[in-house]
Amino acid sequence: MRLFVGLGNPGAKYAGNRHNIGFMVLDRIASDHGFSPWRAKFQGQTCEGRLGRDKVILLKPETFMNLSGQSVGEAMRFYKLDPADVVVFHDELDLAPGKVRVKTGGGHAGHNGLRSIHQHIGADYDRVRLGIGHPGHKDRVAPYVLSDFAKADQDWLDDVLRGCSDGAPALADGEAAKFSNAVALRTAPPRSSTGTQTPKAKASTKTEEPPAEDTRSPLEKLRDKFL
């Protein structure tokens, strides 16, 4: 069994925030893969279904971001899971918008949700880092992550959500590379190689030869002119 955790803040006020991209991914997975209805449990919202070979529990903590670990720890204890069974989807300031990376273990880099999870279950869990970009200065981080995605972000955001959903079965089976490939097919699809384009005609590089030198005598030229 695997526990997929999406990080965010509860309530309609925060639903479209950059900080809530983890919630958005789980909503997409639940919708695409026919999971059970969401219900209140473990201080959050949960649903369950199957991805790949595994039963998977989806969890959206409703403790607010800085207390996410309480909800995650409660769910882990109930299902008797280890940190290695947990995958956390979260926003990542240090990745460009639309970039997605999988990581196991490591620090929390100041992310309040990860900091709380570290405190409750340790650091040995998997994370899916969902790039949202950086506002440029640390003083602008809080208002930036707690503001909604811009209209200009919607295309790449939809690609990320679809890609994570496409790759979710591979991630549940522990195949991070296949998950990353599925995301890349949405966010950076290969160019089609089936079309044939007629190449433009190249300008001729042939140099015309200069006319041969006329070696006729004046009398021969006069004769040829009238013949």
GULOLO-747317 format. One line per field, with one value per residue (C-alpha): residue in three letters; residue number from 1; y, z, x. Coordinates in Angstrom, 3 decimals. Layout:
N
res = c(ALA,...)
n = c(NUM,...)
py = c(Y,...)
pz = c(Z,...)
px = c(X,...)
//
This chain:
227
res = c(MET,ARG,LEU,PHE,VAL,GLY,LEU,GLY,ASN,PRO,GLY,ALA,LYS,TYR,ALA,GLY,ASN,ARG,HIS,ASN,ILE,GLY,PHE,MET,VAL,LEU,ASP,ARG,ILE,ALA,SER,ASP,HIS,GLY,PHE,SER,PRO,TRP,ARG,ALA,LYS,PHE,GLN,GLY,GLN,THR,CYS,GLU,GLY,ARG,LEU,GLY,ARG,ASP,LYS,VAL,ILE,LEU,LEU,LYS,PRO,GLU,THR,PHE,MET,ASN,LEU,SER,GLY,GLN,SER,VAL,GLY,GLU,ALA,MET,ARG,PHE,TYR,LYS,LEU,ASP,PRO,ALA,ASP,VAL,VAL,VAL,PHE,HIS,ASP,GLU,LEU,ASP,LEU,ALA,PRO,GLY,LYS,VAL,ARG,VAL,LYS,THR,GLY,GLY,GLY,HIS,ALA,GLY,HIS,ASN,GLY,LEU,ARG,SER,ILE,HIS,GLN,HIS,ILE,GLY,ALA,ASP,TYR,ASP,ARG,VAL,ARG,LEU,GLY,ILE,GLY,HIS,PRO,GLY,HIS,LYS,ASP,ARG,VAL,ALA,PRO,TYR,VAL,LEU,SER,ASP,PHE,ALA,LYS,ALA,ASP,GLN,ASP,TRP,LEU,ASP,ASP,VAL,LEU,ARG,GLY,CYS,SER,ASP,GLY,ALA,PRO,ALA,LEU,ALA,ASP,GLY,GLU,ALA,ALA,LYS,PHE,SER,ASN,ALA,VAL,ALA,LEU,ARG,THR,ALA,PRO,PRO,ARG,SER,SER,THR,GLY,THR,GLN,THR,PRO,LYS,ALA,LYS,ALA,SER,THR,LYS,THR,GLU,GLU,PRO,PRO,ALA,GLU,ASP,THR,ARG,SER,PRO,LEU,GLU,LYS,LEU,ARG,ASP,LYS,PHE,LEU)
n = c(1,2,3,4,5,6,7,8,9,10,11,12,13,14,15,16,17,18,19,20,21,22,23,24,25,26,27,28,29,30,31,32,33,34,35,36,37,38,39,40,41,42,43,44,45,46,47,48,49,50,51,52,53,54,55,56,57,58,59,60,61,62,63,64,65,66,67,68,69,70,71,72,73,74,75,76,77,78,79,80,81,82,83,84,85,86,87,88,89,90,91,92,93,94,95,96,97,98,99,100,101,102,103,104,105,106,107,108,109,110,111,112,113,114,115,116,117,118,119,120,121,122,123,124,125,126,127,128,129,130,131,132,133,134,135,136,137,138,139,140,141,142,143,144,145,146,147,148,149,150,151,152,153,154,155,156,157,158,159,160,161,162,163,164,165,166,167,168,169,170,171,172,173,174,175,176,177,178,179,180,181,182,183,184,185,186,187,188,189,190,191,192,193,194,195,196,197,198,199,200,201,202,203,204,205,206,207,208,209,210,211,212,213,214,215,216,217,218,219,220,221,222,223,224,225,226,227)
py = c(0.000,3.532,6.857,9.811,13.132,16.453,19.606,22.725,24.771,23.889,26.040,27.807,30.890,28.951,26.508,28.238,29.211,28.165,26.619,24.253,22.562,19.362,19.278,19.895,16.886,14.550,15.812,15.042,11.549,10.739,11.924,10.216,6.863,6.314,6.645,6.494,9.718,11.977,11.701,13.322,11.248,11.664,15.440,15.685,14.457,10.942,8.609,5.285,3.308,1.300,2.512,-0.023,-3.068,-1.215,0.047,3.762,6.148,9.824,12.322,16.086,17.325,19.961,21.046,23.970,23.714,24.140,21.233,18.777,16.217,15.596,14.303,12.300,10.683,9.672,8.045,6.193,4.770,3.646,1.770,0.653,2.225,3.175,6.536,4.720,4.071,7.803,10.157,13.882,16.252,19.855,23.218,23.970,27.522,26.376,24.823,26.754,26.676,23.406,21.469,18.298,16.321,13.230,13.106,10.695,12.046,15.243,18.504,20.528,23.710,25.898,24.512,24.610,21.522,19.430,20.751,19.503,16.103,15.796,16.385,13.627,10.860,11.781,12.602,9.200,9.634,10.388,13.827,15.065,18.625,20.708,23.804,27.128,29.470,32.073,35.658,36.920,37.953,36.084,38.908,38.248,34.461,34.358,36.541,34.760,31.197,32.331,33.953,32.192,30.957,33.574,33.000,32.724,29.734,27.647,25.788,24.513,23.862,21.656,19.789,19.147,17.882,15.596,14.337,13.502,11.640,9.744,8.694,7.945,4.147,4.019,6.131,3.817,0.900,2.697,3.469,7.117,7.240,6.068,8.629,11.380,10.224,10.396,13.950,14.936,13.637,16.222,19.115,18.704,16.419,15.306,16.994,14.991,13.315,12.071,15.251,15.904,19.410,20.287,21.907,25.337,25.449,26.384,29.322,28.218,28.472,27.724,30.466,31.241,30.884,34.068,34.156,32.750,35.291,36.141,35.334,36.091,38.607,41.810,40.391,37.164,39.153,41.248,38.144,36.338,39.377,39.226,35.472)
pz = c(0.000,-0.754,0.772,-1.637,0.201,-1.460,0.422,0.522,2.697,3.162,2.042,-1.100,-0.240,-0.940,-3.624,-6.552,-4.706,-5.914,-2.458,-3.222,-6.316,-4.274,-3.628,-7.347,-8.365,-6.009,-7.242,-10.793,-9.921,-8.043,-10.961,-13.733,-12.004,-10.553,-6.856,-4.171,-3.052,-0.716,2.985,6.185,8.012,9.631,10.040,6.294,3.203,1.947,-0.835,-2.089,-5.267,-7.223,-9.211,-10.965,-8.720,-5.490,-3.389,-2.862,-0.263,-1.256,1.610,1.633,5.175,6.453,9.351,7.335,5.780,8.848,10.683,7.763,9.585,12.158,9.484,7.664,10.886,11.893,8.516,8.596,12.034,11.067,7.980,9.614,6.871,6.792,5.551,2.388,1.553,1.504,-1.494,-0.893,-3.733,-2.961,-4.527,-5.143,-5.369,-6.566,-9.783,-12.803,-13.440,-15.083,-13.972,-11.939,-10.042,-7.813,-4.715,-1.804,1.580,2.189,3.901,3.862,2.402,4.589,3.253,6.202,5.132,4.695,7.960,9.801,8.087,8.997,12.633,12.629,10.399,9.648,6.274,4.550,2.339,-1.386,-2.653,-6.012,-6.344,-8.462,-9.770,-9.375,-9.777,-7.328,-6.974,-6.864,-3.224,0.009,1.314,-1.509,-1.044,1.328,-0.789,-3.929,-2.792,-1.224,-4.456,-7.293,-10.438,-13.188,-16.364,-18.239,-16.042,-16.891,-19.900,-18.226,-14.985,-16.797,-18.483,-15.089,-13.522,-16.477,-16.540,-12.828,-13.256,-16.282,-14.352,-11.035,-11.569,-12.229,-9.151,-7.014,-8.284,-7.284,-10.856,-10.576,-14.005,-15.756,-13.798,-14.900,-18.509,-18.357,-17.031,-19.720,-22.472,-21.321,-20.432,-23.169,-25.877,-28.622,-31.979,-34.668,-37.122,-39.520,-41.467,-44.524,-45.369,-48.800,-48.339,-49.748,-52.951,-52.194,-54.016,-56.738,-55.819,-59.332,-60.709,-64.406,-66.373,-68.066,-71.876,-73.784,-75.194,-78.875,-80.746,-84.278,-86.453,-87.554,-91.031,-89.635,-87.407,-90.394,-92.484,-89.759,-89.298,-92.844,-93.281)
px = c(0.000,1.131,0.121,0.100,-0.020,-0.792,0.148,-1.994,-4.335,-8.020,-10.913,-12.104,-10.014,-6.798,-7.991,-6.255,-3.060,0.381,0.873,-2.017,-0.617,-0.197,-3.958,-4.557,-2.456,-4.312,-7.679,-6.595,-5.346,-8.572,-10.707,-8.729,-8.275,-11.742,-10.939,-13.619,-15.352,-13.415,-14.256,-13.037,-10.413,-6.975,-7.516,-7.854,-9.676,-8.931,-9.972,-8.648,-8.194,-5.637,-2.652,-0.467,-0.122,-0.873,-3.713,-3.176,-4.584,-4.746,-4.561,-5.068,-4.302,-6.739,-4.554,-3.156,0.269,2.477,0.772,0.576,2.708,-0.021,-2.369,0.323,1.548,-1.981,-2.657,0.679,0.015,-3.488,-2.286,0.992,3.090,6.752,8.104,9.269,5.590,4.802,4.956,4.410,3.453,4.410,5.154,8.838,10.196,13.609,12.275,11.049,7.300,6.304,9.384,8.774,11.395,11.231,13.421,13.886,14.911,16.843,16.009,12.807,14.408,12.209,8.928,6.509,4.592,7.728,9.161,6.085,6.211,9.908,8.994,6.379,7.755,11.373,12.912,12.980,9.935,9.593,8.645,7.432,8.704,6.335,8.080,6.255,9.231,10.546,9.281,12.866,13.220,12.552,10.350,7.903,7.710,4.704,2.371,3.595,2.784,-0.507,-1.717,-3.509,-1.830,-2.024,-4.026,-0.736,0.162,-2.883,-1.465,1.696,-0.196,-2.703,0.158,1.793,-1.442,-2.162,1.427,1.439,-1.841,-0.513,2.577,0.882,0.691,4.443,5.126,2.984,5.078,8.277,9.329,10.302,11.963,8.783,6.786,9.161,8.902,5.109,5.281,7.774,5.489,2.939,5.217,7.842,6.418,8.812,8.462,6.702,9.071,6.392,5.814,7.888,8.778,10.020,13.403,13.859,15.879,19.415,20.897,23.218,26.846,28.104,30.351,30.011,33.221,34.493,34.141,37.094,39.525,38.865,42.057,40.770,42.541,40.687,40.255,38.737,36.339,35.184,34.669,32.682,30.473,29.157,29.010)
//
